[in-house]
């Protein structure tokens, strides 16, 4: 199993911390560094900086939000980062949710599956150098002066891999059909039938070879002297996504926790968070849920925990360092087989 890290975005980590972690990951020979975006720091700017500060580590978005930019603009960004990095770009995409899509980007959250499929197709066509049709939305006339164009920049790679972030069953199925890989967040390796197996079943049903599809797990990771200390470090991550990344009745992470068997607990965490009790929300996250969807362990227990993900079918671990950030990066490098 490959091991990479996510620097997420500010304000979780400052730009300086993100650079430090990425440079260290590069020096230690980790597989990849991934950047996210929400409604603050964008992913593209940071990747451009990291492309200049690293030499070997692959660089990806986990994820780049579909409503944040037109598909042709996403293709431009991917091609640019690929050239700047010498062919190290990996493009992870996701539809976000209605709260961000509509509240921040002013983009209707309608038919996310169909939109994702069309978005991926447009990016692939643009990166392949195809002449693109005029990109006006259906029903919009414009001036009539729009021109069919080809992407001027040519990527360094023959094919930039495109990954999709998905949690819902239909999203997992589509991912297996059209993407080069799946970026799963809060993957429970003890329940591969909930997320990993459905996406791989879709790969098989589409007649695609398993070895050409990559399963990635985006996972909060804390290494501490005791498991209890490590669990407390990752608690805020789970509480934030259950509480802040969605609305009451429309939170994909609460839905995922429900499918894992923690529906009542996840709803209680969300309620506390929405009431403004962030500390109470963190404290309310069940220990068993933390143990399942995060890596919270001691240095001695880290290899076995990583192996559990590999055994479940994960090809690349994307760890979100927590607590001792650089220490976690070093521990992950040391835990690799043959390190």
matplotlib code that plots the C-alpha trace (Angstrom):
import matplotlib.pyplot as plt

x = [0.0, 1.3, 1.4, 0.7, -0.4, -3.0, -2.1, -5.9, -6.2, -5.8, -7.1, -6.5, -2.8, -1.1, 0.6, 3.9, 2.9, 1.6, 4.9, 6.9, 4.9, 5.0, 8.8, 9.4, 7.2, 9.2, 12.5, 11.3, 10.1, 6.3, 4.1, 2.0, 0.8, -2.8, -4.5, -8.2, -10.4, -13.7, -14.5, -11.1, -7.8, -8.1, -6.3, -4.7, -2.7, -1.1, -0.3, 1.5, 3.6, 4.3, 5.2, 8.1, 9.1, 9.1, 10.9, 9.6, 6.4, 3.2, 0.8, -3.0, -6.3, -8.5, -10.7, -11.1, -14.7, -16.7, -18.9, -15.8, -14.8, -15.8, -14.6, -12.4, -10.8, -10.2, -8.5, -6.3, -5.3, -4.5, -2.4, -0.6, 0.3, 1.3, 3.8, 5.1, 5.6, 7.2, 4.3, 3.2, -0.4, -3.4, -6.8, -9.4, -12.8, -16.1, -19.4, -19.3, -22.7, -25.6, -24.5, -21.2, -22.3, -25.2, -24.2, -20.6, -20.4, -23.9, -24.2, -27.4, -26.8, -28.9, -28.3, -24.8, -24.3, -25.0, -23.0, -20.0, -20.1, -20.3, -17.6, -15.2, -15.9, -15.2, -11.9, -10.7, -11.6, -9.8, -6.7, -6.6, -6.4, -9.9, -11.6, -14.1, -17.6, -18.7, -19.2, -22.3, -24.9, -27.9, -30.6, -28.2, -27.7, -24.8, -23.5, -23.0, -19.3, -18.1, -15.4, -14.6, -11.1, -8.4, -6.4, -3.2, -1.2, -0.2, 0.1, 3.4, 1.7, 0.0, -3.1, -3.6, -5.5, -8.9, -10.3, -13.7, -14.7, -18.0, -19.8, -23.4, -24.1, -24.9, -21.8, -19.7, -21.2, -20.5, -17.0, -16.3, -17.6, -15.9, -12.9, -9.4, -9.8, -12.0, -11.0, -12.9, -13.1, -13.5, -13.2, -13.9, -11.6, -13.6, -16.6, -15.4, -18.8, -20.1, -17.9, -14.9, -16.7, -19.5, -17.0, -14.9, -18.1, -18.9, -15.4, -15.9, -19.4, -18.0, -15.6, -12.5, -9.4, -9.0, -5.3, -6.3, -8.4, -7.0, -8.7, -7.6, -8.5, -8.4, -7.9, -7.2, -4.0, -2.5, 0.5, 0.9, 2.4, -1.1, -4.1, -6.3, -4.1, -4.3, -8.0, -8.5, -6.3, -8.5, -11.8, -12.2, -11.9, -14.8, -16.9, -16.3, -17.4, -20.4, -21.4, -20.2, -20.0, -23.7, -27.1, -29.6, -31.0, -28.5, -25.0, -23.2, -20.9, -23.8, -25.3, -22.1, -21.8, -25.4, -24.5, -21.7, -24.2, -23.6, -26.7, -28.0, -24.5, -23.7, -26.9, -26.2, -22.7, -24.3, -26.9, -24.3, -22.1, -25.1, -26.0, -22.5, -21.1, -18.0, -16.3, -19.4, -19.6, -16.0, -16.6, -19.8, -18.0, -18.1, -14.7, -15.6, -16.4, -13.0, -11.2, -12.9, -12.6, -9.3, -5.8, -5.2, -2.5, 1.0, 4.2, 4.2, 0.6, 0.9, 2.1, -0.8, -3.3, -2.0, -2.1, -5.8, -6.5, -4.3, -6.1, -9.5, -8.4, -7.0, -4.2, -3.1, -3.4, -3.8, -3.1, -4.2, -1.4, -2.8, -1.1, 2.6, 2.5, 6.1, 6.4, 3.4, 4.9, 8.1, 6.2, 4.3, 7.5, 9.1, 6.1, 6.3, 7.2, 11.0, 11.5]
y = [0.0, 3.5, 6.0, 9.7, 12.7, 15.4, 18.9, 19.7, 23.5, 26.6, 27.1, 23.4, 23.9, 27.2, 27.6, 27.2, 23.9, 22.6, 23.4, 21.8, 18.6, 18.4, 19.0, 16.4, 13.8, 14.4, 14.0, 10.8, 9.2, 9.1, 8.5, 11.6, 14.9, 16.0, 19.3, 20.0, 23.1, 24.2, 27.9, 29.3, 28.3, 26.9, 23.8, 25.0, 27.8, 25.6, 22.8, 25.4, 26.3, 22.7, 21.9, 24.4, 23.2, 19.4, 17.2, 13.6, 13.2, 13.1, 16.0, 15.7, 17.3, 15.5, 17.1, 19.9, 21.1, 20.8, 23.9, 26.0, 26.3, 25.3, 21.9, 23.7, 25.8, 22.6, 21.1, 24.2, 24.0, 20.3, 20.7, 23.7, 21.9, 18.8, 20.8, 22.8, 19.6, 17.6, 15.2, 14.6, 15.8, 13.7, 15.2, 14.4, 15.8, 16.0, 17.7, 19.3, 19.7, 22.1, 24.3, 25.1, 24.8, 27.2, 29.2, 30.0, 29.4, 30.3, 27.1, 25.0, 21.6, 19.8, 16.4, 16.0, 12.5, 13.7, 16.8, 14.9, 12.5, 15.5, 17.3, 14.4, 13.8, 17.5, 17.5, 14.3, 15.7, 19.0, 17.3, 15.1, 18.2, 17.9, 21.0, 21.9, 23.1, 26.5, 26.2, 28.2, 26.5, 24.9, 27.5, 30.5, 32.3, 34.6, 36.9, 34.1, 35.0, 32.1, 30.0, 26.3, 26.1, 23.6, 23.7, 25.5, 23.8, 20.2, 18.1, 16.3, 13.0, 11.2, 10.8, 12.7, 10.3, 11.5, 10.4, 11.0, 11.5, 9.8, 8.3, 7.6, 4.3, 5.8, 8.0, 4.9, 3.1, 6.0, 6.3, 2.7, 3.3, 6.5, 7.4, 6.1, 5.8, 6.5, 8.8, 7.6, 9.6, 8.0, 4.5, 1.7, -1.2, -3.5, -2.9, -3.0, -4.1, -0.6, 1.4, -0.4, -3.4, -1.5, 0.7, -2.3, -4.2, -1.3, -1.5, -5.1, -4.6, -2.0, -4.6, -2.7, -4.4, -4.0, -3.2, -0.1, 1.3, 2.8, 2.8, 5.7, 6.3, 9.9, 9.3, 11.5, 10.1, 10.6, 8.8, 9.2, 7.4, 6.0, 5.1, 7.3, 10.4, 9.7, 9.3, 12.7, 14.2, 13.0, 13.7, 17.2, 16.0, 13.6, 16.1, 18.8, 16.7, 15.3, 18.7, 21.5, 19.9, 19.8, 20.7, 18.9, 16.2, 16.7, 15.7, 13.0, 12.1, 11.6, 9.4, 7.4, 7.0, 5.8, 3.1, 2.1, 1.6, 4.9, 6.9, 8.0, 9.0, 10.9, 12.8, 13.7, 15.0, 17.0, 18.5, 19.6, 21.2, 23.0, 24.4, 25.9, 23.3, 22.2, 20.8, 18.8, 17.5, 16.3, 14.6, 12.9, 11.1, 7.4, 5.8, 2.8, 5.1, 6.9, 3.5, 2.5, 5.5, 7.1, 5.9, 6.7, 4.5, 4.3, 4.0, 0.3, -0.2, 1.8, -1.0, -3.2, -0.4, 0.4, -3.3, -3.4, -0.9, -2.7, -6.0, -4.3, -3.3, 0.2, 0.9, 4.3, 5.7, 9.5, 10.3, 13.7, 14.3, 15.4, 16.4, 16.2, 16.9, 16.3, 13.4, 11.8, 12.2, 10.6, 7.7, 7.0, 6.8, 4.5, 2.2, 1.5, -2.1, -2.2, 1.2]
z = [0.0, -0.9, 1.8, 1.3, 3.4, 3.1, 4.1, 3.9, 4.0, 6.2, 8.9, 9.9, 9.0, 8.2, 4.8, 6.5, 8.1, 4.8, 3.1, 6.0, 5.8, 2.0, 1.9, 4.6, 2.8, -0.3, 1.5, 3.2, 0.0, 0.7, -2.3, -2.5, -1.0, -1.3, -0.9, -0.2, -0.4, 1.2, 1.4, 2.3, 0.8, -2.7, -3.7, -7.0, -5.5, -2.8, -5.3, -7.5, -4.5, -3.6, -7.1, -6.8, -3.3, -3.9, -6.5, -6.4, -4.4, -6.4, -5.9, -5.9, -4.9, -2.4, -3.4, -5.8, -5.7, -8.9, -8.3, -7.7, -11.3, -14.8, -16.1, -18.7, -15.9, -13.9, -17.0, -17.3, -13.6, -13.8, -17.0, -15.5, -12.2, -14.2, -16.2, -13.3, -11.3, -14.1, -14.5, -10.8, -10.9, -9.7, -10.0, -7.2, -7.7, -5.7, -6.0, -2.5, -0.9, -1.3, 1.6, 0.0, -3.7, -3.3, -0.3, -1.3, -5.1, -6.0, -8.0, -7.8, -6.3, -8.9, -10.4, -8.9, -10.5, -14.0, -13.5, -12.2, -15.2, -17.6, -15.7, -15.9, -19.6, -20.4, -18.5, -20.2, -23.6, -22.9, -21.5, -24.6, -26.8, -28.3, -29.7, -27.1, -28.0, -26.8, -23.0, -22.5, -20.3, -22.1, -22.8, -22.7, -26.0, -25.3, -28.1, -30.7, -30.8, -28.6, -30.3, -30.1, -28.7, -27.8, -24.5, -25.3, -22.5, -22.9, -19.7, -19.0, -18.4, -21.2, -18.9, -15.7, -13.4, -12.2, -8.9, -7.4, -3.8, -3.0, 0.0, -1.2, -2.9, -6.3, -6.2, -5.4, -8.4, -10.8, -9.5, -10.3, -13.8, -14.9, -12.6, -12.3, -8.6, -5.5, -2.7, 0.4, 3.5, 6.9, 5.4, 7.9, 7.0, 9.1, 6.9, 3.3, 2.2, 3.0, 0.7, -0.8, -2.1, -3.8, -5.7, -6.7, -7.8, -10.1, -11.5, -12.3, -13.7, -16.1, -17.4, -16.0, -14.7, -10.9, -11.3, -13.3, -10.5, -7.3, -3.9, -1.6, 2.0, 3.4, 7.1, 10.2, 11.7, 15.2, 16.7, 20.4, 23.5, 24.3, 22.2, 24.4, 23.7, 20.0, 20.0, 21.6, 18.9, 16.1, 17.8, 16.4, 12.8, 13.1, 15.1, 12.5, 9.5, 11.3, 12.6, 10.2, 6.8, 6.0, 7.3, 9.5, 7.4, 4.6, 5.8, 3.8, 6.7, 9.1, 6.4, 6.2, 10.0, 9.9, 7.4, 9.7, 12.6, 14.4, 13.3, 16.7, 17.9, 14.7, 15.0, 18.6, 17.6, 14.8, 17.2, 19.7, 16.9, 15.4, 18.8, 19.1, 21.5, 19.6, 22.7, 23.6, 20.0, 20.1, 23.4, 22.1, 19.2, 20.2, 20.8, 18.6, 15.7, 16.1, 16.3, 13.0, 10.8, 12.0, 12.7, 16.3, 17.7, 19.2, 17.0, 17.8, 16.7, 13.4, 11.1, 12.0, 11.6, 8.2, 7.3, 8.1, 5.4, 2.9, 3.7, 3.1, -0.4, 0.0, -2.5, -1.2, 2.3, 2.5, 6.1, 7.6, 10.2, 13.6, 16.8, 16.2, 12.5, 11.4, 13.9, 12.3, 8.8, 10.0, 11.7, 8.6, 6.6, 9.1, 9.1, 5.4, 4.5, 4.0, 5.4]

ax = plt.figure().add_subplot(projection="3d")
ax.plot(x, y, z, "-o")
ax.set_aspect("equal")
plt.show()
